[in-house]
Amino acid sequence: MDHGFSWQSANPEHFNPVFSAAGFSRALLERLDAQGAPLETPAPRLVDGFPLHAAAGHACEPALRFLLERGSNPNIVSSVEDAGKAAPLHTLGHSGNSHKPEAALCARALVEFGADLSQRDRFAHTPLHWAYAEGAEILAEELIRLGSPWLTDSVGNTPSGLAEVYCGFAEEEGRAWPRNTETFFDPLAAKATLDRLAALPARVERDALANALPPSISAAETVAPGRRL
């Protein structure tokens, strides 16, 4: 039951019910959609993006998938240029929820519906850049497995390079990096995360190679073709 609620009664400049629901509830989105609420209206004033950005930023995969199923553009750019011209995959990468396992599911859903892994924001950052910048290892690994390219941003940073930059910022400010750790900066934890992130592309490539081999051939045998180890 809607208990008399109508999305049309809301003032979109101050409250967009679709945008709010996208952050936590597929069921509520379905109710709003049944009422005829537009699913790609911009966020209310002082908030950036579209409902798909809200779902990505909160790593709410059920709501995000519903919006995609209903035709939302997976590459839609945030409505305020100064906020970064971010697509939902960018928002997913630099949100505080990027470390959650659900973030990888969101990335998979977005790519399934046509999200561009090489799309750049106003800083020329790809989604993979943002996942690295946040130290979000699970999401970064998923993006690489999905085919994310290894590109440089507007100042020449690779994803690993950007991770080092953001880690340095965090150390200067005394705050945690990655964001899912303690509230203070831990040099050893940060260094370990940087090392794992740097090794991710090669590890994913090795895993893909091993999975592609016939069961009778080991990955080690590919080191020296034609020779048995």
Summary of the structure (lengths in Angstrom):
residues: 229
radius of gyration: 20.1
end to end distance: 67.3
largest distance: 74.1
contacts: 718
relative contact order: 0.08
helix: 51%
strand: 1%
